[in-house]
Amino acid sequence: MQKTGGLEFLFGSKVISYDDLTKFIKEEFLKNKLSSEDLNEKIIKLNSRLEELKLIEKNKEEEYNMRQKQIAIYLECKKSFLGKIRYYFRGKKDIKEFKEKQDVVQKNDEVDDTEPLIYETREYYTIENLMDITKILDRIENQIKNVNLDINALERSIERLTRKNQNAKNYIDTIEEHKKSIFEFWNFVNKDNILRIE
């Protein structure tokens, strides 16, 4: 309150006079609009990265499922005499089919779920306009935070799946290594010590 009975506006520690209020609202609005546009560009890039990571994760999961199936077949065939013989003469067609399928995978069309700013540049803005653009800015910042969390979760998932795939591959390679001769394979399969996947 001023001595003459007027209102005093504060923004942080800055005092804004009534005469400067429209100028202040316009400056803040334009600053927030510019920030929103920059953040919209950033969220488009982040969404693109998110889609790439989803595709990578899907491929890693398919690869892991294929290897898991191959190990399950080995463990099932290992139980009987004919199963051991059948597994020994079995080829590596599952791996070839997966690699061919992986080469054909196409990227999905990206969907832009950011909303364009509806305000055009004009001479004066109201406090309501400033509040609206601030809400939009907050919503975009929250979206960016959520997309970043999703990206971090996908990166951790991809890292975990990569380790699982490598362990499964090592297990399968060890089995295939012993398929040089039927006798070596027979001795390997009949061992009491079972290989462990770590």
DRENPA-3360 file (N, C-alpha, C; in nm, 2 decimals, always signed):
BEGIN
1 = MQKTGGLE = +0.08/-0.12/+0.00/+0.00/+0.00/+0.00/+0.09/+0.12/+0.00 ~ +0.06/+0.21/-0.09/+0.14/+0.34/-0.10/+0.08/+0.44/+0.00 ~ +0.15/+0.55/+0.03/+0.10/+0.65/+0.12/-0.03/+0.72/+0.07 ~ -0.04/+0.73/-0.07/-0.15/+0.80/-0.13/-0.28/+0.71/-0.14 ~ -0.27/+0.58/-0.09/-0.38/+0.49/-0.09/-0.39/+0.40/-0.22 ~ -0.28/+0.39/-0.30/-0.29/+0.31/-0.42/-0.23/+0.17/-0.39 ~ -0.25/+0.08/-0.49/-0.20/-0.05/-0.48/-0.05/-0.06/-0.53 ~ +0.02/-0.15/-0.47/+0.16/-0.18/-0.51/+0.17/-0.32/-0.55;
9 = FLFGSKVI = +0.22/-0.35/-0.67/+0.23/-0.49/-0.72/+0.38/-0.53/-0.70 ~ +0.40/-0.65/-0.66/+0.53/-0.71/-0.64/+0.54/-0.83/-0.72 ~ +0.66/-0.85/-0.79/+0.69/-0.97/-0.86/+0.83/-1.01/-0.80 ~ +0.83/-1.11/-0.71/+0.96/-1.14/-0.65/+0.99/-1.02/-0.56 ~ +1.10/-0.96/-0.58/+1.14/-0.84/-0.50/+1.12/-0.71/-0.58 ~ +1.07/-0.73/-0.71/+1.06/-0.62/-0.80/+0.92/-0.55/-0.78 ~ +0.92/-0.42/-0.76/+0.80/-0.34/-0.75/+0.75/-0.30/-0.89 ~ +0.62/-0.33/-0.92/+0.57/-0.29/-1.05/+0.46/-0.19/-1.02;
17 = SYDDLTKF = +0.47/-0.08/-1.09/+0.37/+0.03/-1.08/+0.26/+0.00/-1.17 ~ +0.14/+0.06/-1.14/+0.02/+0.04/-1.22/+0.04/+0.08/-1.36 ~ +0.12/+0.18/-1.39/+0.15/+0.22/-1.53/+0.23/+0.12/-1.60 ~ +0.31/+0.05/-1.53/+0.40/-0.05/-1.60/+0.34/-0.19/-1.60 ~ +0.22/-0.21/-1.55/+0.16/-0.34/-1.53/+0.13/-0.40/-1.67 ~ +0.08/-0.33/-1.76/+0.05/-0.39/-1.90/+0.18/-0.43/-1.97 ~ +0.28/-0.35/-1.95/+0.41/-0.38/-2.01/+0.47/-0.51/-1.95 ~ +0.46/-0.52/-1.81/+0.51/-0.63/-1.74/+0.43/-0.76/-1.78;
25 = IKEEFLKN = +0.30/-0.75/-1.79/+0.22/-0.87/-1.84/+0.26/-0.92/-1.98 ~ +0.27/-0.82/-2.07/+0.31/-0.85/-2.20/+0.45/-0.92/-2.21 ~ +0.55/-0.86/-2.13/+0.68/-0.92/-2.13/+0.68/-1.06/-2.07 ~ +0.61/-1.08/-1.96/+0.60/-1.22/-1.90/+0.53/-1.31/-2.00 ~ +0.42/-1.27/-2.06/+0.35/-1.36/-2.15/+0.44/-1.40/-2.27 ~ +0.51/-1.30/-2.33/+0.60/-1.34/-2.44/+0.71/-1.43/-2.40 ~ +0.77/-1.40/-2.28/+0.87/-1.49/-2.23/+0.82/-1.63/-2.21 ~ +0.70/-1.64/-2.15/+0.65/-1.78/-2.12/+0.61/-1.85/-2.26;
33 = KLSSEDLN = +0.56/-1.77/-2.35/+0.53/-1.82/-2.48/+0.65/-1.88/-2.55 ~ +0.76/-1.80/-2.55/+0.88/-1.84/-2.61/+0.94/-1.97/-2.54 ~ +0.93/-1.97/-2.41/+0.97/-2.09/-2.33/+0.89/-2.21/-2.37 ~ +0.76/-2.19/-2.38/+0.67/-2.30/-2.42/+0.70/-2.35/-2.56 ~ +0.73/-2.27/-2.65/+0.77/-2.31/-2.79/+0.90/-2.39/-2.79 ~ +0.99/-2.34/-2.71/+1.12/-2.42/-2.70/+1.10/-2.55/-2.63 ~ +1.01/-2.56/-2.53/+0.99/-2.68/-2.46/+0.91/-2.78/-2.55 ~ +0.82/-2.72/-2.64/+0.74/-2.80/-2.73/+0.84/-2.87/-2.83;
41 = EKIIKLNS = +0.94/-2.80/-2.88/+1.04/-2.86/-2.96/+1.12/-2.97/-2.89 ~ +1.15/-2.94/-2.76/+1.22/-3.04/-2.68/+1.14/-3.17/-2.66 ~ +1.01/-3.15/-2.63/+0.93/-3.27/-2.61/+0.91/-3.35/-2.74 ~ +0.91/-3.29/-2.85/+0.90/-3.36/-2.98/+1.02/-3.45/-2.99 ~ +1.14/-3.40/-2.96/+1.26/-3.47/-2.97/+1.26/-3.59/-2.87 ~ +1.22/-3.56/-2.75/+1.21/-3.66/-2.64/+1.11/-3.77/-2.68 ~ +1.00/-3.74/-2.74/+0.90/-3.84/-2.78/+0.96/-3.93/-2.89 ~ +1.04/-3.86/-2.98/+1.10/-3.94/-3.09/+1.20/-4.04/-3.02;
49 = RLEELKLI = +1.28/-3.99/-2.93/+1.37/-4.08/-2.86/+1.30/-4.19/-2.79 ~ +1.19/-4.16/-2.72/+1.11/-4.26/-2.65/+1.06/-4.37/-2.75 ~ +1.01/-4.33/-2.86/+0.97/-4.43/-2.96/+1.08/-4.52/-3.01 ~ +1.20/-4.46/-3.03/+1.32/-4.54/-3.07/+1.35/-4.65/-2.96 ~ +1.34/-4.60/-2.83/+1.38/-4.69/-2.72/+1.27/-4.80/-2.71 ~ +1.14/-4.77/-2.74/+1.04/-4.87/-2.73/+1.06/-4.98/-2.84 ~ +1.11/-4.93/-2.95/+1.13/-5.03/-3.06/+1.25/-5.12/-3.03 ~ +1.36/-5.06/-2.97/+1.47/-5.14/-2.93/+1.44/-5.24/-2.82;
57 = EKNKEEEY = +1.35/-5.19/-2.72/+1.31/-5.28/-2.61/+1.23/-5.40/-2.67 ~ +1.14/-5.37/-2.76/+1.06/-5.47/-2.82/+1.15/-5.58/-2.89 ~ +1.25/-5.53/-2.97/+1.34/-5.62/-3.04/+1.42/-5.71/-2.94 ~ +1.47/-5.64/-2.83/+1.54/-5.72/-2.73/+1.45/-5.82/-2.66 ~ +1.33/-5.79/-2.63/+1.24/-5.89/-2.57/+1.21/-6.00/-2.66 ~ +1.19/-5.98/-2.79/+1.17/-6.08/-2.89/+1.30/-6.17/-2.90 ~ +1.41/-6.11/-2.90/+1.54/-6.19/-2.90/+1.55/-6.28/-2.78 ~ +1.52/-6.22/-2.66/+1.53/-6.29/-2.54/+1.43/-6.41/-2.54;
65 = NMRQKQIA = +1.31/-6.38/-2.58/+1.21/-6.49/-2.58/+1.25/-6.60/-2.68 ~ +1.31/-6.57/-2.79/+1.36/-6.67/-2.88/+1.46/-6.76/-2.82 ~ +1.56/-6.69/-2.75/+1.67/-6.77/-2.68/+1.61/-6.85/-2.57 ~ +1.52/-6.79/-2.50/+1.46/-6.87/-2.38/+1.39/-6.99/-2.44 ~ +1.32/-6.98/-2.55/+1.25/-7.09/-2.61/+1.35/-7.20/-2.65 ~ +1.46/-7.15/-2.71/+1.57/-7.25/-2.75/+1.63/-7.32/-2.63 ~ +1.65/-7.26/-2.52/+1.70/-7.32/-2.40/+1.60/-7.42/-2.34 ~ +1.47/-7.38/-2.35/+1.36/-7.47/-2.30/+1.36/-7.60/-2.38;
73 = IYLECKKS = +1.37/-7.58/-2.51/+1.37/-7.70/-2.60/+1.49/-7.79/-2.57 ~ +1.60/-7.73/-2.54/+1.72/-7.81/-2.51/+1.70/-7.89/-2.38 ~ +1.64/-7.82/-2.28/+1.62/-7.88/-2.15/+1.52/-7.99/-2.16 ~ +1.42/-7.97/-2.24/+1.31/-8.07/-2.26/+1.37/-8.20/-2.34 ~ +1.45/-8.17/-2.44/+1.51/-8.28/-2.52/+1.61/-8.36/-2.44 ~ +1.67/-8.29/-2.35/+1.78/-8.35/-2.27/+1.72/-8.47/-2.18 ~ +1.59/-8.47/-2.16/+1.53/-8.57/-2.07/+1.52/-8.71/-2.13 ~ +1.52/-8.73/-2.26/+1.51/-8.86/-2.32/+1.62/-8.89/-2.42;
81 = FLGKIRYY = +1.64/-9.02/-2.45/+1.74/-9.06/-2.55/+1.71/-9.00/-2.69 ~ +1.59/-9.02/-2.73/+1.55/-8.97/-2.86/+1.55/-8.82/-2.87 ~ +1.52/-8.76/-2.76/+1.52/-8.61/-2.75/+1.67/-8.56/-2.77 ~ +1.76/-8.62/-2.71/+1.90/-8.58/-2.72/+1.95/-8.60/-2.87 ~ +1.91/-8.71/-2.93/+1.95/-8.73/-3.07/+1.88/-8.62/-3.16 ~ +1.75/-8.60/-3.14/+1.68/-8.50/-3.22/+1.74/-8.36/-3.20 ~ +1.78/-8.32/-3.08/+1.84/-8.19/-3.05/+1.97/-8.18/-3.12 ~ +2.05/-8.29/-3.12/+2.18/-8.29/-3.18/+2.18/-8.25/-3.33;
89 = FRGKKDIK = +2.08/-8.31/-3.40/+2.06/-8.29/-3.54/+1.98/-8.17/-3.58 ~ +1.93/-8.10/-3.48/+1.85/-7.98/-3.50/+1.94/-7.87/-3.54 ~ +1.89/-7.78/-3.64/+1.97/-7.67/-3.69/+1.95/-7.55/-3.61 ~ +2.00/-7.44/-3.66/+1.99/-7.31/-3.59/+1.89/-7.22/-3.66 ~ +1.78/-7.28/-3.70/+1.68/-7.20/-3.78/+1.62/-7.09/-3.70 ~ +1.60/-7.11/-3.57/+1.53/-7.01/-3.49/+1.61/-6.88/-3.49 ~ +1.74/-6.89/-3.48/+1.82/-6.76/-3.48/+1.81/-6.70/-3.62 ~ +1.82/-6.77/-3.73/+1.82/-6.72/-3.86/+1.68/-6.65/-3.88;
97 = EFKEKQDV = +1.57/-6.71/-3.84/+1.44/-6.65/-3.86/+1.43/-6.52/-3.78 ~ +1.48/-6.52/-3.66/+1.47/-6.40/-3.58/+1.55/-6.28/-3.65 ~ +1.67/-6.31/-3.70/+1.75/-6.21/-3.76/+1.69/-6.15/-3.88 ~ +1.62/-6.24/-3.96/+1.55/-6.19/-4.08/+1.43/-6.11/-4.04 ~ +1.36/-6.15/-3.94/+1.24/-6.07/-3.89/+1.29/-5.94/-3.84 ~ +1.40/-5.93/-3.77/+1.45/-5.81/-3.71/+1.49/-5.71/-3.82 ~ +1.54/-5.75/-3.93/+1.57/-5.67/-4.04/+1.45/-5.60/-4.10 ~ +1.34/-5.67/-4.10/+1.22/-5.62/-4.16/+1.14/-5.52/-4.08;
105 = VQKNDEVD = +1.17/-5.52/-3.95/+1.09/-5.43/-3.86/+1.10/-5.29/-3.90 ~ +0.98/-5.22/-3.91/+0.98/-5.08/-3.95/+0.93/-5.00/-3.83 ~ +0.98/-4.87/-3.83/+0.94/-4.78/-3.72/+0.80/-4.73/-3.74 ~ +0.73/-4.72/-3.63/+0.59/-4.66/-3.63/+0.59/-4.51/-3.66 ~ +0.48/-4.46/-3.72/+0.47/-4.32/-3.74/+0.46/-4.25/-3.60 ~ +0.53/-4.14/-3.59/+0.53/-4.07/-3.47/+0.40/-3.99/-3.45 ~ +0.35/-3.98/-3.33/+0.23/-3.90/-3.31/+0.27/-3.78/-3.22 ~ +0.24/-3.67/-3.27/+0.27/-3.54/-3.20/+0.15/-3.51/-3.11;
113 = DTEPLIYE = +0.17/-3.53/-2.97/+0.06/-3.50/-2.88/+0.08/-3.37/-2.81 ~ +0.17/-3.29/-2.86/+0.19/-3.15/-2.80/+0.08/-3.06/-2.86 ~ +0.04/-2.97/-2.78/-0.07/-2.88/-2.84/+0.00/-2.75/-2.88 ~ -0.04/-2.70/-3.00/+0.01/-2.57/-3.04/-0.04/-2.46/-2.96 ~ +0.04/-2.36/-2.95/-0.01/-2.24/-2.87/-0.11/-2.16/-2.95 ~ -0.22/-2.12/-2.89/-0.33/-2.06/-2.96/-0.32/-1.91/-2.96 ~ -0.22/-1.85/-2.89/-0.22/-1.71/-2.88/-0.14/-1.64/-2.99 ~ -0.20/-1.55/-3.06/-0.12/-1.47/-3.16/-0.06/-1.35/-3.09;
121 = TREYYTIE = +0.04/-1.29/-3.15/+0.10/-1.17/-3.09/+0.01/-1.05/-3.11 ~ -0.01/-0.98/-3.00/-0.10/-0.86/-3.01/-0.05/-0.75/-2.92 ~ -0.11/-0.64/-2.91/-0.07/-0.53/-2.84/-0.07/-0.55/-2.69 ~ -0.19/-0.60/-2.64/-0.21/-0.61/-2.50/-0.25/-0.75/-2.46 ~ -0.21/-0.79/-2.34/-0.25/-0.92/-2.29/-0.31/-0.90/-2.15 ~ -0.40/-0.99/-2.12/-0.47/-0.98/-1.99/-0.40/-1.08/-1.89 ~ -0.43/-1.06/-1.76/-0.37/-1.15/-1.66/-0.42/-1.29/-1.69 ~ -0.55/-1.30/-1.74/-0.60/-1.44/-1.77/-0.51/-1.50/-1.88;
129 = NLMDITKI = -0.47/-1.42/-1.98/-0.38/-1.48/-2.09/-0.25/-1.53/-2.03 ~ -0.20/-1.45/-1.93/-0.07/-1.48/-1.87/-0.09/-1.61/-1.79 ~ -0.20/-1.62/-1.72/-0.23/-1.74/-1.64/-0.25/-1.87/-1.73 ~ -0.31/-1.85/-1.84/-0.33/-1.96/-1.94/-0.20/-2.01/-1.99 ~ -0.11/-1.92/-2.03/+0.02/-1.96/-2.09/+0.10/-2.02/-1.98 ~ +0.09/-1.97/-1.86/+0.17/-2.03/-1.75/+0.12/-2.18/-1.72 ~ -0.01/-2.20/-1.73/-0.06/-2.34/-1.71/-0.01/-2.43/-1.82 ~ -0.01/-2.38/-1.94/+0.04/-2.45/-2.06/+0.18/-2.49/-2.04;
137 = LDRIENQI = +0.26/-2.39/-1.99/+0.40/-2.41/-1.97/+0.42/-2.51/-1.86 ~ +0.35/-2.51/-1.75/+0.36/-2.61/-1.64/+0.32/-2.75/-1.70 ~ +0.22/-2.76/-1.78/+0.18/-2.89/-1.83/+0.29/-2.94/-1.92 ~ +0.35/-2.86/-2.00/+0.46/-2.91/-2.09/+0.58/-2.95/-2.01 ~ +0.61/-2.88/-1.90/+0.72/-2.91/-1.82/+0.69/-3.05/-1.75 ~ +0.57/-3.07/-1.71/+0.53/-3.20/-1.65/+0.54/-3.31/-1.75 ~ +0.50/-3.28/-1.87/+0.51/-3.38/-1.98/+0.66/-3.42/-2.00 ~ +0.74/-3.32/-2.00/+0.89/-3.34/-2.03/+0.94/-3.43/-1.91;
145 = KNVNLDIN = +0.90/-3.40/-1.79/+0.95/-3.47/-1.67/+0.90/-3.62/-1.69 ~ +0.78/-3.64/-1.73/+0.72/-3.78/-1.74/+0.79/-3.85/-1.85 ~ +0.82/-3.79/-1.97/+0.88/-3.85/-2.08/+1.03/-3.89/-2.04 ~ +1.09/-3.80/-1.97/+1.23/-3.83/-1.92/+1.23/-3.95/-1.83 ~ +1.13/-3.96/-1.74/+1.12/-4.08/-1.65/+1.10/-4.20/-1.73 ~ +1.01/-4.20/-1.83/+0.99/-4.31/-1.92/+1.11/-4.35/-2.00 ~ +1.19/-4.25/-2.04/+1.31/-4.28/-2.12/+1.41/-4.35/-2.02 ~ +1.42/-4.30/-1.90/+1.52/-4.36/-1.81/+1.48/-4.51/-1.77;
153 = ALERSIER = +1.35/-4.53/-1.76/+1.30/-4.67/-1.73/+1.32/-4.76/-1.85 ~ +1.30/-4.71/-1.97/+1.33/-4.79/-2.09/+1.48/-4.82/-2.10 ~ +1.56/-4.72/-2.07/+1.71/-4.75/-2.08/+1.75/-4.85/-1.98 ~ +1.70/-4.85/-1.86/+1.73/-4.95/-1.76/+1.68/-5.09/-1.81 ~ +1.56/-5.09/-1.86/+1.50/-5.22/-1.91/+1.58/-5.28/-2.03 ~ +1.62/-5.19/-2.12/+1.71/-5.23/-2.23/+1.84/-5.29/-2.18 ~ +1.90/-5.22/-2.08/+2.03/-5.27/-2.03/+2.01/-5.41/-1.96 ~ +1.90/-5.43/-1.89/+1.87/-5.55/-1.82/+1.85/-5.66/-1.93;
161 = LTRKNQNA = +1.77/-5.63/-2.03/+1.74/-5.73/-2.14/+1.87/-5.76/-2.22 ~ +1.96/-5.67/-2.23/+2.09/-5.69/-2.30/+2.17/-5.79/-2.22 ~ +2.18/-5.77/-2.09/+2.25/-5.87/-2.00/+2.19/-6.01/-2.01 ~ +2.05/-6.01/-2.00/+1.98/-6.14/-2.01/+2.01/-6.21/-2.14 ~ +2.01/-6.13/-2.25/+2.03/-6.19/-2.38/+2.18/-6.24/-2.39 ~ +2.27/-6.17/-2.34/+2.41/-6.21/-2.34/+2.43/-6.34/-2.27 ~ +2.37/-6.35/-2.15/+2.38/-6.47/-2.07/+2.31/-6.59/-2.14 ~ +2.20/-6.57/-2.20/+2.13/-6.68/-2.27/+2.21/-6.72/-2.39;
169 = KNYIDTIE = +2.27/-6.62/-2.46/+2.36/-6.65/-2.58/+2.48/-6.73/-2.53 ~ +2.54/-6.69/-2.42/+2.66/-6.77/-2.37/+2.62/-6.91/-2.34 ~ +2.50/-6.93/-2.28/+2.45/-7.07/-2.25/+2.43/-7.15/-2.38 ~ +2.37/-7.09/-2.47/+2.34/-7.16/-2.60/+2.47/-7.19/-2.67 ~ +2.56/-7.09/-2.67/+2.69/-7.11/-2.74/+2.77/-7.23/-2.67 ~ +2.76/-7.24/-2.54/+2.82/-7.35/-2.47/+2.76/-7.48/-2.52 ~ +2.63/-7.49/-2.53/+2.57/-7.61/-2.58/+2.61/-7.64/-2.72 ~ +2.61/-7.54/-2.81/+2.65/-7.56/-2.95/+2.80/-7.60/-2.96;
177 = EHKKSIFE = +2.88/-7.55/-2.87/+3.02/-7.58/-2.87/+3.04/-7.74/-2.86 ~ +2.96/-7.80/-2.78/+2.97/-7.94/-2.76/+2.90/-8.03/-2.87 ~ +2.85/-7.97/-2.97/+2.79/-8.04/-3.08/+2.88/-8.08/-3.19 ~ +3.01/-8.08/-3.16/+3.11/-8.11/-3.26/+3.10/-8.26/-3.30 ~ +3.08/-8.34/-3.20/+3.06/-8.48/-3.23/+2.94/-8.53/-3.14 ~ +2.88/-8.64/-3.19/+2.77/-8.69/-3.11/+2.81/-8.74/-2.97 ~ +2.93/-8.79/-2.96/+2.98/-8.85/-2.84/+3.01/-8.74/-2.74 ~ +3.07/-8.63/-2.79/+3.10/-8.52/-2.70/+2.97/-8.45/-2.65;
185 = FWNFVNKD = +2.88/-8.44/-2.74/+2.75/-8.39/-2.70/+2.68/-8.48/-2.60 ~ +2.69/-8.61/-2.62/+2.62/-8.71/-2.53/+2.68/-8.69/-2.39 ~ +2.82/-8.68/-2.38/+2.88/-8.67/-2.25/+2.84/-8.54/-2.19 ~ +2.84/-8.43/-2.27/+2.80/-8.30/-2.21/+2.66/-8.30/-2.16 ~ +2.57/-8.36/-2.23/+2.43/-8.36/-2.19/+2.41/-8.44/-2.06 ~ +2.48/-8.55/-2.05/+2.46/-8.64/-1.94/+2.54/-8.60/-1.81 ~ +2.61/-8.49/-1.82/+2.68/-8.44/-1.70/+2.58/-8.42/-1.58 ~ +2.63/-8.44/-1.46/+2.55/-8.41/-1.35/+2.54/-8.26/-1.32;
193 = NILRIE = +2.65/-8.19/-1.35/+2.66/-8.05/-1.33/+2.59/-7.97/-1.44 ~ +2.48/-7.90/-1.40/+2.40/-7.83/-1.50/+2.46/-7.69/-1.51 ~ +2.47/-7.64/-1.63/+2.52/-7.51/-1.65/+2.42/-7.41/-1.59 ~ +2.47/-7.30/-1.54/+2.39/-7.20/-1.48/+2.39/-7.08/-1.56 ~ +2.27/-7.02/-1.57/+2.26/-6.89/-1.64/+2.27/-6.78/-1.53 ~ +2.37/-6.70/-1.54/+2.39/-6.59/-1.44/+2.34/-6.46/-1.49;
% end
